[in-house]
Amino acid sequence: MQRALKTACVLFACLLGCSTALEGYSAEGDSLAAPTVEFRRANLVVTDLDRALQVYRDVLGFVVDGISESSRQSYSYPVFRFPQQAKLRFATLSTSRQLRTLALTEVKGVAIERPPVPHLAALVIRVDDIEAVILAVRELGLETVLATRAETPEGDGFMEQAFVDFDGHLIVLYQLL
Protein backbone atom coordinates (compact mmCIF):
# COMPACT_ATOMS: atom_id res chain seq x y z
CA MET A 1 0.00 0.00 0.00
CA GLN A 2 2.78 2.42 0.91
CA ARG A 3 4.59 1.67 -2.36
CA ALA A 4 1.39 2.37 -4.34
CA LEU A 5 0.91 5.65 -2.50
CA LYS A 6 4.50 6.68 -3.21
CA THR A 7 4.10 5.81 -6.89
CA ALA A 8 0.84 7.77 -7.06
CA CYS A 9 2.53 10.84 -5.53
CA VAL A 10 5.36 10.65 -8.08
CA LEU A 11 2.88 10.29 -10.95
CA PHE A 12 0.84 13.22 -9.64
CA ALA A 13 3.97 15.36 -9.53
CA CYS A 14 4.78 14.30 -13.09
CA LEU A 15 1.30 15.35 -14.22
CA LEU A 16 1.99 18.75 -12.74
CA GLY A 17 5.14 19.06 -14.81
CA CYS A 18 7.58 18.98 -11.91
CA SER A 19 11.04 18.19 -13.30
CA THR A 20 12.26 16.95 -9.93
CA ALA A 21 9.46 14.43 -9.48
CA LEU A 22 11.67 11.39 -10.00
CA GLU A 23 14.77 12.59 -8.14
CA GLY A 24 15.52 10.23 -5.31
CA TYR A 25 12.69 7.88 -6.24
CA SER A 26 13.43 4.33 -5.15
CA ALA A 27 10.76 1.69 -4.93
CA GLU A 28 13.14 -1.22 -4.37
CA GLY A 29 12.58 -3.28 -7.45
CA ASP A 30 9.56 -1.40 -8.76
CA SER A 31 9.77 0.74 -11.85
CA LEU A 32 7.24 3.35 -12.90
CA ALA A 33 7.29 2.12 -16.47
CA ALA A 34 9.40 -0.07 -18.69
CA PRO A 35 11.46 1.92 -21.22
CA THR A 36 9.11 0.80 -24.01
CA VAL A 37 6.01 2.33 -22.42
CA GLU A 38 4.99 5.73 -23.70
CA PHE A 39 1.70 7.57 -23.36
CA ARG A 40 0.70 8.58 -26.87
CA ARG A 41 -2.70 10.25 -26.73
CA ALA A 42 -6.13 10.47 -25.22
CA ASN A 43 -9.06 10.05 -27.59
CA LEU A 44 -12.37 11.75 -26.85
CA VAL A 45 -15.60 10.85 -28.63
CA VAL A 46 -17.49 13.97 -29.71
CA THR A 47 -20.78 14.55 -31.48
CA ASP A 48 -19.67 17.63 -33.43
CA LEU A 49 -15.99 17.93 -34.35
CA ASP A 50 -16.20 21.56 -35.44
CA ARG A 51 -17.84 22.56 -32.15
CA ALA A 52 -15.27 20.53 -30.15
CA LEU A 53 -12.46 22.33 -31.98
CA GLN A 54 -13.79 25.61 -30.59
CA VAL A 55 -12.67 24.31 -27.20
CA TYR A 56 -9.55 22.30 -27.93
CA ARG A 57 -8.07 24.41 -30.76
CA ASP A 58 -9.47 27.89 -30.26
CA VAL A 59 -9.55 28.11 -26.45
CA LEU A 60 -6.94 25.62 -25.23
CA GLY A 61 -4.50 26.19 -28.09
CA PHE A 62 -4.04 22.70 -29.51
CA VAL A 63 -2.93 22.62 -33.16
CA VAL A 64 -4.87 20.39 -35.56
CA ASP A 65 -2.50 17.97 -37.29
CA GLY A 66 -5.12 16.51 -39.54
CA ILE A 67 -8.76 15.58 -39.94
CA SER A 68 -9.83 12.49 -41.83
CA GLU A 69 -12.89 10.39 -42.54
CA SER A 70 -12.59 6.98 -40.94
CA SER A 71 -13.07 3.91 -43.12
CA ARG A 72 -15.62 1.25 -42.21
CA GLN A 73 -12.62 -0.94 -41.29
CA SER A 74 -11.37 1.58 -38.71
CA TYR A 75 -10.18 0.05 -35.46
CA SER A 76 -12.42 2.59 -33.69
CA TYR A 77 -15.52 0.56 -34.52
CA PRO A 78 -14.62 -2.53 -32.45
CA VAL A 79 -12.68 -0.61 -29.80
CA PHE A 80 -15.42 1.90 -28.99
CA ARG A 81 -18.17 -0.55 -30.03
CA PHE A 82 -19.66 1.84 -32.57
CA PRO A 83 -22.35 0.31 -34.75
CA GLN A 84 -21.39 0.01 -38.43
CA GLN A 85 -23.97 2.63 -39.45
CA ALA A 86 -22.05 5.29 -37.50
CA LYS A 87 -20.03 7.70 -39.61
CA LEU A 88 -16.68 8.67 -38.06
CA ARG A 89 -14.29 11.57 -38.51
CA PHE A 90 -10.97 11.61 -36.70
CA ALA A 91 -8.74 14.56 -35.76
CA THR A 92 -5.35 14.56 -34.11
CA LEU A 93 -4.11 17.57 -32.18
CA SER A 94 -0.67 18.61 -30.91
CA THR A 95 0.87 21.15 -28.59
CA SER A 96 4.17 22.93 -29.08
CA ARG A 97 5.79 20.23 -26.90
CA GLN A 98 3.79 17.07 -27.69
CA LEU A 99 3.03 15.62 -31.10
CA ARG A 100 -0.49 14.20 -31.58
CA THR A 101 -1.26 14.08 -27.86
CA LEU A 102 -5.03 14.36 -28.24
CA ALA A 103 -7.50 12.84 -30.67
CA LEU A 104 -11.14 13.64 -31.25
CA THR A 105 -13.43 11.10 -32.89
CA GLU A 106 -16.67 12.53 -34.22
CA VAL A 107 -19.60 10.11 -34.36
CA LYS A 108 -22.61 10.85 -36.58
CA GLY A 109 -25.66 8.78 -37.39
CA VAL A 110 -26.11 7.14 -33.98
CA ALA A 111 -27.03 8.52 -30.58
CA ILE A 112 -24.09 9.12 -28.26
CA GLU A 113 -24.78 9.50 -24.55
CA ARG A 114 -22.86 11.95 -22.41
CA PRO A 115 -20.35 10.44 -19.98
CA PRO A 116 -21.88 9.66 -16.57
CA VAL A 117 -21.76 11.89 -13.52
CA PRO A 118 -19.94 11.53 -11.24
CA HIS A 119 -17.18 11.80 -13.84
CA LEU A 120 -15.08 8.67 -14.29
CA ALA A 121 -12.13 10.31 -16.06
CA ALA A 122 -10.62 13.71 -16.76
CA LEU A 123 -8.02 15.24 -18.99
CA VAL A 124 -5.50 17.28 -16.97
CA ILE A 125 -4.05 20.13 -19.02
CA ARG A 126 -1.46 22.72 -18.05
CA VAL A 127 -2.14 26.25 -19.29
CA ASP A 128 -0.22 29.50 -18.96
CA ASP A 129 -3.18 31.79 -18.20
CA ILE A 130 -5.95 29.87 -16.49
CA GLU A 131 -8.14 32.95 -15.94
CA ALA A 132 -8.16 33.83 -19.65
CA VAL A 133 -8.91 30.22 -20.61
CA ILE A 134 -11.78 29.94 -18.13
CA LEU A 135 -13.20 33.25 -19.37
CA ALA A 136 -13.19 31.89 -22.93
CA VAL A 137 -14.74 28.62 -21.72
CA ARG A 138 -17.54 30.55 -20.01
CA GLU A 139 -18.11 32.61 -23.16
CA LEU A 140 -18.87 29.32 -24.92
CA GLY A 141 -21.52 28.66 -22.26
CA LEU A 142 -19.72 25.68 -20.73
CA GLU A 143 -20.08 24.60 -17.10
CA THR A 144 -17.10 25.43 -14.86
CA VAL A 145 -16.09 24.27 -11.39
CA LEU A 146 -14.80 26.71 -8.76
CA ALA A 147 -11.05 27.34 -8.83
CA THR A 148 -8.75 26.24 -6.04
CA ARG A 149 -5.11 26.74 -5.11
CA ALA A 150 -2.84 23.97 -3.89
CA GLU A 151 0.78 22.90 -3.67
CA THR A 152 2.76 20.14 -5.34
CA PRO A 153 4.63 17.69 -3.09
CA GLU A 154 7.71 19.88 -3.72
CA GLY A 155 5.92 22.96 -2.40
CA ASP A 156 5.28 24.71 -5.72
CA GLY A 157 1.97 26.52 -5.84
CA PHE A 158 -0.59 25.95 -8.56
CA MET A 159 -4.12 26.99 -9.39
CA GLU A 160 -6.59 24.50 -10.82
CA GLN A 161 -10.03 24.83 -12.29
CA ALA A 162 -12.19 22.41 -14.21
CA PHE A 163 -14.88 22.61 -16.84
CA VAL A 164 -17.10 20.25 -18.79
CA ASP A 165 -16.89 20.38 -22.59
CA PHE A 166 -19.84 20.25 -25.01
CA ASP A 167 -19.93 16.44 -24.89
CA GLY A 168 -19.67 16.05 -21.11
CA HIS A 169 -15.91 15.37 -20.82
CA LEU A 170 -14.30 16.72 -17.64
CA ILE A 171 -11.25 18.90 -18.28
CA VAL A 172 -9.07 19.93 -15.34
CA LEU A 173 -6.80 22.89 -16.02
CA TYR A 174 -3.87 23.94 -13.90
CA GLN A 175 -1.37 26.79 -13.90
CA LEU A 176 1.86 26.78 -11.94
CA LEU A 177 2.17 29.95 -9.87
N, C-alpha and C positions, 0 to 999 in steps of 0.2 A: 504493500500500500504506500509506504513512504517513497519507494522508488518511483511509482506511478505519479505521485504528487510532485516529486522533483522534476520528472520529465515534463509534466504538464506546465510547471512554472517556466521551464526553459523554453518550451514551445510558445507559451504566451508571450514571453519576452521577445522571441523571434518574430512573432506576428506584429509586435509593436516596432520592429525595425531596430532593435537594440543590438549594436555590433558586438557588445561584450557578453551577449547572452550565453555563449558556450564556453567562455573562459573559465577554467577551473572545473568544468563539468566532468564528473567521474561517477559512473553508475556501476562500476565493478562488473565488467562483462557485458553490460547492456550498451547498445548503440542506438542513437536516435533514428538513424536510417542507414541502410547499406548504401555504398557509393553509387549504386545503379538506380536508386530511387530519386525521382524528381517530380515535384508537383508541376503539372503542365498548365491546366486551366480548369476553371469552373464553367459549367454550362447551364444557363438558365433557360427554361421554356417560357416563351412569351406569346401573347396572342396577337400582337401588332408590333412588328420589328421597327417600323419607322417611329412609332410612339416610344418604344423602349430606347431607341437611340437618342431621343431628347434627353433622357436621364444619363445614360452611360457615356455618350459622346459629348453632348452639348453641355451638360452640367458637370459631370465628373471628369471629363477630359480624356477619356479613352480615344484612341485613334482606330478607325475601322480599317482593318487589313484587307478585308474582302467580304463580299456577300454573294452567296450562290444558292441556286435551287438545288434541293437534295433529290437524288434519284430514288426511285421506288426500292432500290436495293440498299439504301443507306442503312448503316449500322444503327442509326437512331431509332428506326422502327422497332427492332426487337429489344433494344436496351431500354428505351422509355415506354415500350409497349403501346406505341401509337398504332391505331388501326390503319390498314393500307389505304383507306380513302382519304386520310389526312394528307394535306399538301404542306411540305416543309421548306423553309428557307433558313439558311445558316449564315451567321456572321461571326467572324473572329475579330477581337479587339486587342490592342496593345497599349502599353504605357511607354514612356520614354525609357524605362528601365527593364521592362518585361515584354517579351515578344509573345503575342497571342495568348495572353493570360486569362482572357474571358471570352466565352462564346455565348451567343444568343441563338436559340432555335425557335423560329416562328412556326406555329402550328395553325393551319386554317382548315376549315371543313369539318371539324369535330369540336365538340364542347370541351373546354379545358377548365377544370376547377382551380380556384385559387388555393395556394398552400394553406394547410390548417393553422389555426391559432389555438393554443400557443404555438409560436414559430418553432420549427424543428431544426432549422439551419439559418445561417446568416453569412453574407459576405462581409469581411472586415477590410476596409479600404482606408489607407492613409491619404490625407489631403493636406494641402498647405494652408488653406484658408477656410476653416470649417464654417465660420459664420456666413461667408459669401455663398458657399455651396448650399447650406441649409436654406438661405433666403431664396436661392434659385429653385430648390426643391419645393418650397412652399408656394412659389409663384406658379408651379405646375399643378398645385392643388393636392399634393401628396401628403399623407399623414406623417407627422414627425413625433419623435419621443423626446422628452425633456433632456437637455444636455447635462453632463456631469463632468467633474474633474477628478482625476485619480493620479496615482503614481505607479511607475513600473517597479519591479523588484529592485532595480538599481537606484531608485529614488528620482527618476526623471518624471516630470509632470506631463500629463497629457489631458486633453479634453476629448470627450467622445459624445456622439449624438447619432441616433439612428433614425431611419425613415423606412417606409414601406413603398416599394415601387408600384407601378400601374398594375402589375400582375400578382401582387401580394408577397413578393420576395423581401425579406428583411435585410437591410443594408446598414451596417454599423460603420460610421465614419470616425476617425480619430485624427487629432493633430497634436504633435509633440509641442510642448510649450518651452 
